[in-house]
């Protein structure tokens, strides 16, 4: 497609104001058009920058998936764009509309809650089994001493269990349990009984197969439908990588649900991606193509909406570990693609590659964070101490 572009007499850039502006912006981020470094951008379509400059992040991702441009190291490309804050200079109307829509509309209503399960988590267990570690943990791993993805995910699961101070015979509620990685680990290694909630039929099906004879139960349920009268009380509650689907209009309902399901002397661990500023919204491309109706919380929002029902005991940020996790998922996805491509197709490959590497770049740039927050209903007796790991 490169031959379709009207290049200037020096054979470098087309004579076009948007190309000049884009070139200047990218240069400020250390990215060169047609350069030879792995994070440089190679453009194949003459309308690429019209699309990007008018639609921002949405245009950037859509034009990549359409094959209008390429980059060998997308993760570093995105990192440099965010560090140079080019996202604040391009396509802001799209960001503002997405943020306003999230504020004015309950995009995470009970009717919409099942969409992310159907469109993302039910894509195919073969995809996730190939991309994830054997435990099928689909959230940030913990890498301080781990050498492999499997070791890092086991370290994360054990970190959660230790933070929750699990003891044999306790009961654990896992809100947004995925394929059951935390529940299976806790049941095997800490001898606790677990109930998990998911909106994905495929996750529940495979999770139940993996659980076998363990004291683990999956429930296909939106969190708002579960335990409405508070008749069930658990010793511990965890929510790992699910809060990103709750949304501003439902935060208080969510924390109320956790409180009515937790014993007065219990502990709650919230593991979530977060944004640096309230109201920043989610990336429009990610919301449209990967996680429909998603929204990332800020630290102030978590604190504000939980303060009526919980005491904040501990706040742990290890967002840089998500960069390594996403790069590990991408490596496994690439290795498995020859077997997956007949099922998913080339356009899906470009979309999924962009998703994984773009997200890695956001964490490397520290634009996104990963928080583990421990809360208690009345303040943990004797004080709370984070385990040393």
PLY file of the C-alpha trace (Angstrom):
ply
format ascii 1.0
element vertex 389
property float x
property float y
property float z
element edge 388
property int vertex1
property int vertex2
end_header
0.00 0.00 0.00
3.01 2.31 0.43
3.09 2.97 -3.31
-0.30 4.71 -3.04
1.22 7.55 -0.99
2.27 10.77 -2.75
5.76 11.33 -1.35
7.60 14.65 -1.61
10.62 15.26 -3.84
13.06 14.09 -1.16
11.15 10.80 -0.86
10.42 11.32 2.83
7.02 12.66 3.90
3.89 13.47 1.89
3.25 17.19 1.51
0.34 17.43 3.94
-0.27 19.54 7.06
-1.45 16.56 9.12
1.65 14.57 8.17
3.87 17.49 9.20
2.04 17.92 12.49
2.13 14.19 13.20
5.81 14.02 12.38
6.56 16.88 14.78
4.52 15.30 17.56
6.14 11.92 17.10
9.62 13.46 16.96
8.95 15.04 20.37
8.39 11.50 21.67
11.54 10.14 20.03
9.60 8.31 17.30
10.51 8.74 13.64
8.30 8.12 10.65
9.88 5.47 8.46
12.79 5.08 10.88
14.77 1.95 11.57
14.43 1.65 15.34
11.93 -0.93 16.58
9.57 1.72 18.03
9.53 3.84 14.84
6.36 4.01 12.76
5.98 2.75 9.20
2.92 4.20 7.46
1.18 2.47 4.54
-1.95 4.56 3.95
-2.12 8.27 3.04
-5.09 8.96 5.34
-3.47 7.49 8.45
-2.82 10.77 10.22
-6.14 12.31 9.22
-7.72 9.39 11.06
-5.43 9.53 14.09
-5.45 13.30 14.59
-9.24 13.46 14.35
-10.05 10.35 16.45
-7.08 10.07 18.80
-6.58 6.71 20.49
-9.54 5.17 18.68
-8.14 6.17 15.29
-4.66 4.99 16.25
-5.84 1.51 17.19
-8.35 1.13 14.36
-5.86 2.18 11.72
-3.32 -0.31 13.07
-5.84 -3.17 13.00
-6.75 -2.15 9.42
-3.07 -2.46 8.43
-2.56 1.25 7.75
0.66 1.37 9.77
3.11 -0.91 11.53
5.69 -0.83 14.29
7.98 -3.65 15.40
7.80 -2.75 19.10
4.30 -1.44 19.75
4.73 -1.54 23.52
7.63 0.93 23.40
5.84 3.05 20.79
2.87 3.48 23.18
5.18 4.06 26.15
6.90 6.94 24.38
3.60 8.49 23.28
2.29 8.47 26.85
5.51 9.72 28.41
5.48 12.63 25.96
1.76 13.14 26.78
0.79 13.13 23.13
-2.53 11.57 24.18
-3.37 14.91 25.80
-2.79 16.76 22.53
-4.55 14.53 20.01
-8.20 13.51 19.66
-9.29 14.83 23.05
-12.92 15.05 21.94
-13.11 11.26 21.88
-11.65 10.98 25.38
-13.98 13.65 26.73
-17.03 12.02 25.18
-16.07 8.61 26.57
-15.58 10.10 30.04
-18.85 12.05 29.87
-20.76 8.98 28.65
-19.38 6.93 31.55
-20.42 9.62 34.03
-23.94 10.20 32.72
-24.88 6.65 31.71
-24.77 3.45 33.75
-22.72 1.48 31.22
-22.32 -1.30 33.79
-26.01 -1.87 34.53
-27.25 -5.40 35.26
-28.50 -5.66 31.68
-25.07 -4.71 30.31
-23.03 -6.66 32.85
-23.14 -9.86 30.79
-21.76 -8.23 27.62
-18.12 -8.39 28.68
-18.52 -12.08 29.49
-19.98 -12.84 26.08
-17.69 -10.60 24.01
-14.39 -11.05 25.84
-14.20 -13.90 28.35
-16.23 -16.29 26.18
-14.02 -15.72 23.10
-12.61 -19.22 23.45
-10.92 -21.19 26.19
-8.33 -22.36 23.64
-7.11 -18.76 23.28
-6.79 -18.20 27.01
-5.27 -21.61 27.73
-2.57 -20.83 25.15
-1.92 -17.27 26.37
-2.15 -17.63 30.16
-0.16 -19.71 32.63
-1.43 -23.17 33.68
-3.46 -21.68 36.56
-5.39 -19.53 34.02
-4.84 -16.39 36.11
-5.93 -13.44 33.94
-4.65 -10.57 36.08
-1.33 -8.98 36.99
1.32 -11.43 38.22
3.86 -10.68 40.97
7.47 -10.68 39.74
9.91 -9.69 42.53
11.71 -13.05 42.47
9.81 -15.04 39.82
11.57 -16.14 36.63
8.57 -17.46 34.70
4.94 -16.43 34.21
3.75 -19.49 36.13
5.98 -18.68 39.09
4.87 -15.03 39.06
1.19 -15.95 39.02
1.65 -18.44 41.85
3.46 -15.73 43.81
0.50 -13.38 43.22
-2.03 -15.98 44.36
0.00 -16.77 47.47
0.42 -13.05 48.20
-3.36 -12.62 48.15
-3.89 -15.62 50.44
-1.31 -14.31 52.91
-2.73 -10.80 52.85
-6.14 -12.29 53.61
-4.58 -14.32 56.45
-6.38 -17.46 55.30
-6.63 -20.37 57.73
-7.95 -23.92 57.21
-11.72 -24.11 57.43
-12.34 -20.48 56.45
-14.76 -19.50 53.69
-13.74 -17.27 50.76
-15.97 -15.40 48.32
-14.24 -14.54 45.01
-16.12 -11.80 43.10
-15.22 -12.11 39.43
-13.45 -15.42 39.89
-12.49 -16.05 36.26
-11.48 -19.67 35.69
-10.99 -20.09 39.43
-7.22 -19.66 39.78
-7.42 -18.03 43.22
-10.08 -20.39 44.55
-8.27 -23.51 43.40
-4.99 -22.27 44.88
-6.61 -21.30 48.19
-8.50 -24.60 48.45
-5.39 -26.67 47.73
-2.81 -24.77 49.76
-4.85 -23.12 52.52
-7.72 -25.61 52.81
-10.53 -23.09 52.58
-14.01 -23.41 51.05
-14.67 -21.09 48.13
-17.58 -19.61 46.18
-16.85 -17.73 42.96
-18.99 -15.37 40.89
-18.54 -14.94 37.13
-20.55 -13.58 34.19
-18.79 -15.90 31.74
-20.31 -19.28 30.95
-17.04 -20.51 29.45
-15.11 -19.57 32.57
-17.60 -21.34 34.81
-17.62 -24.46 32.63
-13.85 -24.87 32.49
-13.43 -23.78 36.11
-15.77 -26.48 37.34
-13.81 -29.07 35.36
-10.58 -27.90 37.00
-12.09 -27.85 40.51
-12.97 -31.57 40.47
-13.34 -32.68 44.13
-12.12 -29.43 45.71
-14.51 -27.45 47.99
-15.02 -24.85 45.23
-18.33 -23.69 43.74
-18.89 -21.45 40.72
-22.01 -19.31 40.40
-22.99 -17.67 37.12
-24.15 -14.40 38.66
-23.74 -10.65 38.54
-22.48 -9.41 41.91
-25.69 -7.40 42.45
-27.79 -10.55 42.25
-25.77 -12.43 44.84
-26.76 -12.67 48.52
-29.26 -9.78 48.39
-30.39 -10.21 52.00
-26.91 -10.80 53.44
-27.82 -14.27 54.68
-24.44 -15.68 53.62
-21.39 -14.38 55.48
-17.84 -15.25 54.45
-14.64 -15.05 56.49
-12.84 -13.44 53.58
-13.75 -11.76 50.28
-11.47 -11.17 47.29
-12.06 -9.46 43.96
-9.20 -9.80 41.46
-9.37 -7.96 38.13
-13.15 -7.45 38.23
-13.58 -3.96 39.70
-12.66 -2.53 36.28
-16.15 -3.64 35.14
-18.12 -2.02 37.99
-18.29 1.67 37.05
-18.78 4.92 38.96
-22.53 4.61 39.29
-22.21 1.20 40.92
-19.23 1.61 43.25
-21.35 2.15 46.34
-23.60 -0.79 45.46
-20.50 -2.92 44.99
-18.98 -2.07 48.37
-22.37 -2.54 50.06
-22.57 -6.02 48.53
-19.10 -6.91 49.80
-19.96 -5.63 53.27
-23.18 -7.62 53.61
-21.31 -10.77 52.50
-18.35 -10.36 54.90
-18.18 -11.20 58.58
-17.59 -8.30 60.95
-14.06 -9.55 61.72
-13.29 -10.42 58.09
-10.91 -9.01 55.48
-11.54 -7.91 51.90
-8.84 -7.70 49.22
-9.48 -5.62 46.12
-7.04 -6.15 43.22
-7.66 -3.67 40.40
-6.11 -1.62 37.63
-6.36 2.07 38.41
-5.91 5.48 36.79
-3.85 8.34 38.16
-6.71 10.84 38.03
-10.44 10.64 38.70
-12.58 11.02 35.60
-9.82 9.96 33.21
-12.01 7.21 31.77
-10.85 4.15 29.87
-9.03 4.16 26.56
-11.75 4.45 23.87
-10.22 1.71 21.67
-9.94 -0.73 24.59
-13.54 0.01 25.61
-14.87 -0.51 22.08
-12.95 -3.62 21.05
-11.66 -5.42 24.17
-13.53 -4.62 27.40
-16.97 -3.20 26.60
-18.38 -0.91 29.30
-15.09 -0.94 31.21
-13.92 1.91 33.41
-10.83 2.30 35.56
-11.11 3.74 39.08
-8.85 6.32 40.65
-7.44 6.03 44.15
-9.71 8.83 45.35
-12.81 7.07 44.02
-11.94 3.80 45.77
-11.35 5.65 49.03
-14.49 7.78 48.74
-16.94 5.00 47.90
-15.56 2.52 50.45
-15.14 4.83 53.44
-18.73 4.45 54.71
-18.43 0.68 55.00
-14.73 -0.16 55.39
-11.48 0.78 57.09
-8.57 0.94 54.66
-5.84 -1.31 56.09
-3.24 -1.51 53.32
-2.57 -0.15 49.80
0.04 -1.83 47.58
1.00 -0.62 44.08
2.94 -2.97 41.81
1.81 -1.62 38.44
5.16 -2.16 36.73
4.63 -5.90 37.18
1.73 -5.71 34.75
4.14 -4.67 32.01
6.07 -7.94 32.46
2.82 -9.93 32.73
1.42 -8.54 29.48
4.70 -9.10 27.65
4.70 -12.72 28.87
1.10 -13.17 27.65
2.08 -11.66 24.31
5.03 -14.03 23.93
2.79 -17.03 24.61
0.13 -15.70 22.22
2.68 -15.26 19.44
4.06 -18.76 20.00
0.57 -20.26 19.86
-0.67 -18.22 16.90
0.13 -20.84 14.21
-2.40 -23.14 15.90
-4.90 -20.40 16.74
-5.03 -18.51 13.43
-7.41 -20.91 11.68
-9.98 -20.18 14.40
-9.45 -16.44 14.85
-8.05 -14.94 11.64
-5.52 -12.26 10.72
-7.58 -9.24 11.76
-8.03 -10.73 15.24
-4.26 -11.26 15.40
-3.57 -7.57 14.81
-6.30 -6.55 17.27
-5.09 -8.88 20.04
-1.43 -7.99 19.48
-2.29 -4.30 19.71
-4.32 -4.90 22.88
-1.56 -6.74 24.74
1.32 -4.52 23.68
-0.61 -1.25 24.00
-1.58 -2.18 27.57
2.02 -3.11 28.39
3.05 0.35 27.23
0.50 2.06 29.49
1.95 0.35 32.59
5.55 0.95 31.53
4.75 4.65 31.17
3.07 4.52 34.63
-0.13 5.84 33.05
-1.98 2.85 34.54
-1.43 1.36 38.00
-2.14 -1.98 39.66
-3.37 -1.80 43.23
-4.05 -4.38 45.90
-6.11 -2.79 48.65
-6.95 -4.58 51.90
-10.03 -3.38 53.80
-11.82 -4.46 56.95
-15.34 -3.66 58.19
-14.33 -2.24 61.58
-10.56 -2.10 61.66
-8.54 -5.31 62.00
-8.08 -6.29 65.64
-4.51 -5.65 66.76
-3.69 -3.79 63.57
-2.94 -5.10 60.08
0.53 -6.04 58.86
1.28 -6.76 55.23
3.16 -10.07 54.77
6.83 -9.74 53.87
7.32 -11.17 50.38
0 1
1 2
2 3
3 4
4 5
5 6
6 7
7 8
8 9
9 10
10 11
11 12
12 13
13 14
14 15
15 16
16 17
17 18
18 19
19 20
20 21
21 22
22 23
23 24
24 25
25 26
26 27
27 28
28 29
29 30
30 31
31 32
32 33
33 34
34 35
35 36
36 37
37 38
38 39
39 40
40 41
41 42
42 43
43 44
44 45
45 46
46 47
47 48
48 49
49 50
50 51
51 52
52 53
53 54
54 55
55 56
56 57
57 58
58 59
59 60
60 61
61 62
62 63
63 64
64 65
65 66
66 67
67 68
68 69
69 70
70 71
71 72
72 73
73 74
74 75
75 76
76 77
77 78
78 79
79 80
80 81
81 82
82 83
83 84
84 85
85 86
86 87
87 88
88 89
89 90
90 91
91 92
92 93
93 94
94 95
95 96
96 97
97 98
98 99
99 100
100 101
101 102
102 103
103 104
104 105
105 106
106 107
107 108
108 109
109 110
110 111
111 112
112 113
113 114
114 115
115 116
116 117
117 118
118 119
119 120
120 121
121 122
122 123
123 124
124 125
125 126
126 127
127 128
128 129
129 130
130 131
131 132
132 133
133 134
134 135
135 136
136 137
137 138
138 139
139 140
140 141
141 142
142 143
143 144
144 145
145 146
146 147
147 148
148 149
149 150
150 151
151 152
152 153
153 154
154 155
155 156
156 157
157 158
158 159
159 160
160 161
161 162
162 163
163 164
164 165
165 166
166 167
167 168
168 169
169 170
170 171
171 172
172 173
173 174
174 175
175 176
176 177
177 178
178 179
179 180
180 181
181 182
182 183
183 184
184 185
185 186
186 187
187 188
188 189
189 190
190 191
191 192
192 193
193 194
194 195
195 196
196 197
197 198
198 199
199 200
200 201
201 202
202 203
203 204
204 205
205 206
206 207
207 208
208 209
209 210
210 211
211 212
212 213
213 214
214 215
215 216
216 217
217 218
218 219
219 220
220 221
221 222
222 223
223 224
224 225
225 226
226 227
227 228
228 229
229 230
230 231
231 232
232 233
233 234
234 235
235 236
236 237
237 238
238 239
239 240
240 241
241 242
242 243
243 244
244 245
245 246
246 247
247 248
248 249
249 250
250 251
251 252
252 253
253 254
254 255
255 256
256 257
257 258
258 259
259 260
260 261
261 262
262 263
263 264
264 265
265 266
266 267
267 268
268 269
269 270
270 271
271 272
272 273
273 274
274 275
275 276
276 277
277 278
278 279
279 280
280 281
281 282
282 283
283 284
284 285
285 286
286 287
287 288
288 289
289 290
290 291
291 292
292 293
293 294
294 295
295 296
296 297
297 298
298 299
299 300
300 301
301 302
302 303
303 304
304 305
305 306
306 307
307 308
308 309
309 310
310 311
311 312
312 313
313 314
314 315
315 316
316 317
317 318
318 319
319 320
320 321
321 322
322 323
323 324
324 325
325 326
326 327
327 328
328 329
329 330
330 331
331 332
332 333
333 334
334 335
335 336
336 337
337 338
338 339
339 340
340 341
341 342
342 343
343 344
344 345
345 346
346 347
347 348
348 349
349 350
350 351
351 352
352 353
353 354
354 355
355 356
356 357
357 358
358 359
359 360
360 361
361 362
362 363
363 364
364 365
365 366
366 367
367 368
368 369
369 370
370 371
371 372
372 373
373 374
374 375
375 376
376 377
377 378
378 379
379 380
380 381
381 382
382 383
383 384
384 385
385 386
386 387
387 388
